[in-house]
Amino acid sequence: MQFKIRAATKGDCKEVSRMIMELAVYEKMPDQVKISHEELERDGFCQNPFFECLVAEVPEEHKSKEGLTIVGYALYFYTYSTWKGRTQYLEDLYVMPEFRGNGIGKGLLSKVAEVGKTKECVRLQLSVLNWNKPSLDFYAAKGAQDLTASEGWHFIRFDGQNLENLANEAPKDE
Ligand SMILES: CC(C)(COP(=O)(O)OP(=O)(O)OC[C@H]1O[C@@H](n2cnc3c(N)ncnc32)[C@H](O)[C@@H]1OP(=O)(O)O)[C@@H](O)C(=O)NCCC(=O)NCCS
């Protein structure tokens, strides 16, 4: 199947937002999605964007049952390793079910890596739920290392009241 991978535009945010919800449903946590397409537009298309995004687009003749031509996305941003330097973090990779198995996921992932290479990034990291065996296999097949298995890293998060408390406890400048 023919497809094109390109940088998302502000105008793609509604479609990306739709697929973010589809991915959350797949990940069995749709209630966790609080983001709107307006926030994506604001945060991805400002002077210092918080993320970058690629979309996969198929020609009209291959559009989905619902008439959609944007059928996948990869959303990533830049991080920094004090051991290695410039790195990328892949927040989401998603291809709509009816378009899977056509090389689109691999295309998106490779394109993220290519963008990173042009910026001298030396790592591409991401997180996968432990039951998401198809995706664990997909990344492993591309040569990714499972750091939880090999190095025992835990994935830690502050949010909500815990984050609020932490911020409120910050030492005040005199
Ligand atoms: C993971 C995902 C993005 C892969 O996209 P895709 O378009 O179906 O994958 P591709 O067609 O590009 O497959 C590329 C390669 O991976 C292999 N592959 C795809 N799915 C695989 C799987 N479940 N297990 C093992 N290999 C797999 C393909 O055989 C292909 O191999 P090849 O290069 O040797 O031919 C897609 O299945 C998806 O959106 N899944 C649900 C969401 C998800 O789990 N996202 C990741 C969250 S971290």
The ligand as a Gaussian input file, in Angstrom:
#p B3LYP/6-31G(d) Opt

LIG

0 1
 C        2.905000      -1.325000      16.604000
 C        2.338000      -0.736000      15.322000
 C        2.581000       0.752000      15.287000
 C        3.046000      -1.400000      14.121000
 O        2.575000      -0.773000      12.954000
 P        2.368000      -1.608000      11.590000
 O        2.135000      -0.601000      10.522000
 O        1.350000      -2.626000      11.776000
 O        3.783000      -2.322000      11.451000
 P        4.571000      -2.588000      10.098000
 O        3.601000      -3.057000       9.066000
 O        5.381000      -1.403000       9.770000
 O        5.518000      -3.752000      10.517000
 C        6.886000      -3.580000      10.361000
 C        7.580000      -4.837000      10.706000
 O        7.252000      -5.239000      12.024000
 C        6.690000      -6.541000      11.989000
 N        5.593000      -6.556000      12.927000
 C        4.474000      -5.814000      12.897000
 N        3.687000      -6.131000      13.919000
 C        4.343000      -7.105000      14.563000
 C        4.047000      -7.883000      15.675000
 N        2.879000      -7.739000      16.283000
 N        4.943000      -8.784000      16.093000
 C        6.112000      -8.956000      15.451000
 N        6.457000      -8.271000      14.363000
 C        5.570000      -7.355000      13.939000
 C        6.180000      -6.732000      10.585000
 O        6.138000      -8.103000      10.246000
 C        7.226000      -6.006000       9.813000
 O        8.389000      -6.779000       9.702000
 P        9.322000      -6.723000       8.411000
 O        9.945000      -5.365000       8.416000
 O       10.295000      -7.812000       8.646000
 O        8.408000      -6.945000       7.263000
 C        0.828000      -1.029000      15.189000
 O        0.625000      -2.406000      15.278000
 C       -0.033000      -0.345000      16.226000
 O       -0.446000       0.794000      16.065000
 N       -0.343000      -1.049000      17.316000
 C       -1.238000      -0.568000      18.334000
 C       -0.701000       0.606000      19.062000
 C        0.579000       0.309000      19.776000
 O        0.710000      -0.677000      20.463000
 N        1.522000       1.234000      19.609000
 C        2.776000       1.163000      20.281000
 C        2.579000       1.673000      21.656000
 S        4.110000       1.868000      22.452000

